[in-house]
Amino acid sequence: MNQQGSYLGLATLRSSASFGSSNGGWAYDAYPELETLDAGRSITVAEIEGPAVITRFHSTCHFVKPPAAEEQQSPELNALCARGIVLEVYYNEVETPAVRVPLGDFFADGCGGRAAYFSTPFIEKSRDAYNCFIPMPFKGHARVVLRNDTAFGFMNYSFVEFERLPAWNDSLGYFHATWRRWALPVCFETDERFLKIEGRGHLIGRAWSVATDEPQFPEFGFVMEGNNGVFVDGETKPRADYLGSEDSFGYSWGFRGLSAGHRSGINVIQQKNPSLLSIYEFRDVNAIPFMKSLEWRVNWRHEFRGNQEIRDRIAARRRADGCWVDYATTHYWYQDHVGYAHEPMAPLEDRVKCVLRSNPLES
């Protein structure tokens, strides 16, 4: 499997008969038979026989049905819409979805639906809508599902565009995406695994949301540090070792303001307590290939070696049960087979919290 195979060489001429689309969610005019995204319900947006490739997925940014008054549109309601609805993509009748991510996080709508509008060749948040243009080829069958884990019904219109392939090419990869939210203490002993994939493929992107109310970490001081090590095929030495989390996303000197680039961007930044960050990066020409496995780790062991005052201050906060930082991460990749053991989806109440674990106040 190679990178160009997964992106399909879309400039080649193809038959118009190969194009198709499927609607979901909007049962209020031409298609009254469509399933609606009611409380506790899953709907199938598309079910497609292969070989084919999904070329676009579109979904509304949701609001509660009936529409809430504008003054009722709160960060809590936005988080419910963004993280209470889960996107799942199944291939070839495999029971476990290859994609399983809260809808907002899949579209890098970070920190529970707070992201500013942005557009990339891969995904975008436009006004009141999400769009994904990442090709998703499959050999036998694909099913695109939205799952509503909340007690509210949502107004939804989604569609999938696809193209049928004349034959399956074994060099094509299956697109996968996974999500995880957890809190960890960030101190000079922290060495954390953020992602582990087994198999053959290549990583094409990340979207991270970070939140903390730790008084010692204003403007993400110290959190922005950390060596981001990429370990390929079981090697003990990182193939890439980015000397700062912000640098690994293409930035320097911390997270200073909003930015919307084609391959990287910051679409949420709040420097005051709680500090909130949503950041993304996508890779096409620089996708990270792996033949057996890929592991992404971040460690803070080497930071501020020449500043004992900072090290002592953070150590004292850690002894007081502080230094907690909340990460919600989405990773995107292709691999040569269908299947990934996603971590259990966090309970809804933990998905929608602004800060997953609060820190004690300084005395």
C-alpha positions in Angstrom: 0.0 0.0 0.0 1.4 3.4 -0.9 0.3 7.0 -0.2 -0.7 7.8 -3.7 -2.8 4.7 -3.8 -4.8 5.8 -0.9 -5.4 9.2 -2.5 -6.5 7.5 -5.7 -5.0 9.8 -8.3 -8.2 11.8 -8.5 -7.0 13.7 -11.6 -7.6 10.8 -13.9 -10.7 10.8 -16.1 -13.5 8.5 -15.1 -17.0 7.6 -16.2 -19.9 9.8 -15.1 -21.9 6.6 -14.3 -19.5 6.0 -11.4 -20.7 9.0 -9.3 -23.4 8.6 -6.7 -24.8 10.1 -3.4 -26.9 9.2 -0.4 -29.0 11.4 1.9 -29.7 11.0 5.6 -31.5 12.7 8.4 -33.8 15.2 6.7 -37.3 13.6 6.4 -39.1 16.9 6.0 -39.5 17.3 2.2 -38.5 15.1 -0.7 -37.5 12.0 1.3 -40.0 11.4 4.2 -38.7 7.9 4.6 -35.3 9.1 5.9 -34.4 8.2 9.5 -34.2 11.3 11.8 -31.6 11.8 14.4 -33.8 11.3 17.5 -32.7 10.9 21.1 -30.7 7.7 21.7 -31.0 6.6 18.0 -28.5 5.7 15.2 -29.2 6.6 11.6 -27.6 5.2 8.5 -26.6 8.1 6.2 -25.2 5.8 3.4 -24.9 2.1 2.7 -22.8 1.4 -0.4 -21.7 -1.7 -2.2 -18.1 -1.7 -3.4 -15.6 -1.5 -4.7 -16.0 2.2 -4.3 -14.6 5.3 -2.6 -16.4 7.8 -0.4 -15.3 11.2 -1.6 -17.3 13.5 0.6 -19.2 13.5 3.8 -21.4 16.4 4.8 -23.3 17.0 8.0 -25.0 20.0 9.6 -23.7 21.5 12.8 -26.6 20.4 15.0 -29.1 22.2 17.2 -31.7 20.7 19.5 -35.1 20.0 18.0 -37.3 22.1 18.3 -34.8 24.9 17.7 -33.5 26.4 21.0 -33.8 30.2 21.3 -30.6 31.9 20.5 -30.1 32.9 24.1 -30.2 29.2 25.0 -27.3 28.4 22.7 -24.6 27.8 25.4 -21.2 26.2 25.5 -22.8 23.3 27.2 -25.4 22.9 24.4 -22.7 23.2 21.8 -20.7 20.5 23.5 -23.7 18.2 23.6 -24.2 18.7 19.8 -20.5 18.3 19.0 -19.7 15.3 21.3 -23.0 13.7 21.9 -23.3 12.6 18.3 -20.8 10.0 17.1 -19.6 9.4 13.5 -19.0 5.7 12.7 -17.8 4.2 9.4 -18.0 0.4 8.8 -16.2 -1.5 6.0 -16.8 -4.9 4.5 -19.3 -6.0 7.2 -16.7 -5.9 10.0 -18.6 -5.3 13.2 -16.1 -2.8 14.7 -16.2 0.6 13.0 -13.0 1.8 11.4 -14.0 5.3 12.2 -15.5 6.1 15.6 -15.2 9.7 16.7 -17.6 12.3 18.2 -18.8 14.3 15.2 -17.3 17.6 16.3 -13.9 16.2 17.1 -13.8 14.4 13.7 -14.0 17.8 12.1 -11.5 19.3 14.6 -14.3 21.3 16.1 -12.3 21.5 19.3 -13.2 21.9 22.9 -16.8 20.8 22.5 -17.9 22.8 19.4 -16.0 26.0 20.1 -13.9 26.0 16.9 -13.8 29.0 14.6 -14.6 28.4 10.9 -11.7 27.0 8.9 -11.1 25.0 5.7 -8.5 22.5 4.6 -8.4 20.1 1.6 -9.2 17.4 4.2 -11.9 18.7 6.5 -13.6 22.0 7.2 -16.1 23.7 9.5 -18.1 26.1 7.4 -21.0 28.1 8.7 -23.4 25.7 10.3 -21.9 22.7 8.5 -19.1 20.2 8.4 -17.4 18.7 5.3 -14.9 15.9 4.9 -13.0 15.4 1.6 -10.7 12.6 2.8 -11.1 9.6 0.3 -12.3 6.4 1.9 -11.9 3.5 -0.5 -13.3 0.1 0.3 -13.6 -3.3 -1.5 -16.9 -4.8 -0.4 -19.3 -2.6 1.5 -19.4 0.6 3.5 -21.9 2.0 6.0 -21.8 5.6 7.4 -23.7 6.0 10.7 -24.5 8.9 13.0 -25.2 7.8 16.6 -27.1 10.1 19.0 -26.1 9.3 22.6 -28.1 12.2 24.1 -31.6 12.6 25.5 -32.4 15.2 22.8 -33.4 15.0 19.2 -31.3 16.9 16.7 -32.1 18.6 13.4 -29.9 16.8 10.9 -29.1 16.8 7.2 -26.2 14.7 6.1 -25.1 13.3 2.8 -22.4 11.1 1.4 -20.9 11.3 -2.1 -19.1 8.3 -3.6 -17.6 6.9 -6.7 -17.7 3.3 -7.8 -14.4 1.8 -8.8 -14.1 -0.6 -11.8 -12.0 -3.0 -9.7 -10.4 -3.1 -6.3 -6.7 -2.2 -6.1 -4.8 -3.9 -3.2 -2.5 -0.9 -3.0 -5.4 1.1 -1.6 -5.6 1.7 2.1 -8.7 1.8 4.4 -9.2 5.1 6.2 -9.5 4.9 10.0 -9.9 7.5 12.7 -10.1 7.1 16.5 -10.8 9.4 19.5 -9.8 9.4 23.1 -10.3 11.9 26.0 -8.4 11.5 29.2 -6.6 13.6 31.9 -3.0 13.2 32.9 -0.6 14.9 35.3 2.0 16.8 33.2 5.2 17.0 35.2 8.8 16.2 34.7 8.1 12.4 35.1 5.4 12.4 32.4 5.9 10.1 29.4 2.6 9.4 27.8 1.5 7.2 24.8 -1.0 9.2 22.6 -1.5 6.6 19.8 -0.5 3.1 19.0 -1.4 1.4 15.6 -0.5 -2.1 14.6 -0.2 -3.1 11.0 0.9 -1.4 7.8 -0.2 2.1 6.7 0.5 5.8 7.1 -0.6 8.5 9.4 -2.3 11.5 7.7 -3.3 13.8 10.6 -4.1 14.7 14.1 -6.6 17.0 15.9 -6.0 17.7 19.6 -8.2 19.6 22.1 -6.4 20.5 25.3 -7.8 22.1 28.5 -6.4 22.8 31.9 -7.2 25.1 34.8 -3.8 24.5 36.5 -2.6 27.8 37.9 1.0 27.0 37.0 0.1 26.5 33.3 -1.3 29.9 32.1 -1.2 30.2 28.3 -0.2 26.5 28.2 3.2 27.2 29.7 5.0 23.9 30.2 2.2 22.0 28.5 3.4 23.3 25.1 6.8 21.7 25.8 7.4 18.0 25.6 9.3 15.8 23.1 6.9 14.3 20.6 8.4 11.0 19.6 7.2 9.0 16.6 8.3 5.3 17.0 8.0 3.2 13.8 7.9 -0.5 13.5 8.8 -1.2 17.1 12.0 0.7 17.1 13.2 2.0 20.5 14.6 5.2 19.1 12.0 7.7 17.7 12.1 8.1 13.9 11.0 11.7 14.5 11.5 13.6 17.8 9.8 17.0 17.7 11.2 19.2 20.6 7.9 20.8 21.6 4.3 20.0 21.1 3.6 23.3 19.3 6.5 22.6 16.9 5.1 19.2 16.1 2.0 21.0 14.8 4.0 23.5 12.8 4.1 26.4 15.3 6.7 28.0 17.6 6.9 29.8 20.9 3.6 28.4 22.2 0.0 28.9 21.1 -0.4 32.6 20.5 -3.5 33.0 18.4 -6.0 31.7 15.9 -4.6 30.4 12.6 -6.2 28.6 9.7 -3.8 26.9 7.4 -4.3 24.3 4.7 -2.4 21.7 6.7 -2.3 23.1 10.2 -4.3 25.5 12.3 -5.4 26.7 15.7 -9.1 27.2 15.8 -9.7 27.6 19.5 -7.3 29.5 21.8 -8.2 30.8 25.3 -5.3 31.8 27.4 -7.1 32.5 30.7 -8.4 29.9 33.1 -9.4 27.5 32.0 -6.9 27.5 29.2 -8.4 25.9 26.0 -6.8 24.9 22.8 -7.9 23.2 19.6 -5.2 22.4 17.0 -4.9 20.3 13.9 -2.4 19.1 11.3 -2.8 17.1 8.1 -0.2 15.3 6.1 -0.3 14.3 2.4 3.1 14.9 0.9 4.7 14.1 4.4 2.4 11.3 5.6 4.2 9.0 8.1 4.5 5.5 6.7 4.8 2.4 8.9 5.1 -1.3 8.0 4.4 -3.0 11.3 3.4 -0.3 13.8 3.3 3.3 14.7 3.4 4.8 18.2 3.2 8.5 19.2 4.5 9.5 22.6 5.0 12.8 24.4 7.4 13.2 27.3 8.4 16.1 29.5 11.5 14.6 31.1 14.0 16.8 29.5 12.4 20.2 30.0 13.9 23.2 31.9 17.1 21.3 32.9 18.8 24.6 33.7 16.0 26.1 35.7 15.6 24.4 39.1 13.1 27.0 40.3 10.6 25.9 37.7 11.2 22.3 38.3 10.8 22.7 42.0 7.6 24.7 41.6 6.0 22.1 39.3 7.1 19.3 41.5 5.4 21.0 44.5 2.2 21.4 42.5 2.3 17.7 41.6 2.7 16.7 45.2 -0.5 18.8 45.9 -2.3 16.7 43.3 -2.1 19.4 40.7 -0.7 19.6 37.1 -3.7 17.9 35.5 -4.2 18.5 31.8 -7.1 17.2 29.7 -6.5 15.9 26.2 -9.1 14.9 23.6 -7.3 13.5 20.5 -8.4 12.4 17.1 -5.9 10.6 14.8 -6.5 9.9 11.1 -4.6 7.2 9.1 -4.8 4.6 6.3 -4.0 0.9 6.8 -4.0 -2.2 4.7 -6.8 -4.0 6.5 -10.0 -3.1 8.3 -9.9 -3.0 12.0 -8.8 -1.1 15.1 -9.4 -1.7 18.8 -10.8 1.7 19.8 -10.6 2.6 23.4 -14.1 2.6 25.1 -16.0 5.8 24.3 -16.0 8.1 27.3 -19.4 8.5 29.0 -21.4 11.4 27.7 -21.0 13.5 30.8 -17.2 13.3 30.5 -17.2 14.1 26.8 -19.0 17.4 27.3 -17.2 18.8 30.3 -15.1 21.8 29.6 -12.3 20.5 31.8 -12.3 16.8 32.5 -10.3 17.1 35.8 -9.9 20.4 37.7 -6.8 21.3 39.6 -6.7 22.5 43.2 -6.3 26.2 43.8 -2.9 27.4 44.8 -2.6 28.2 48.5 
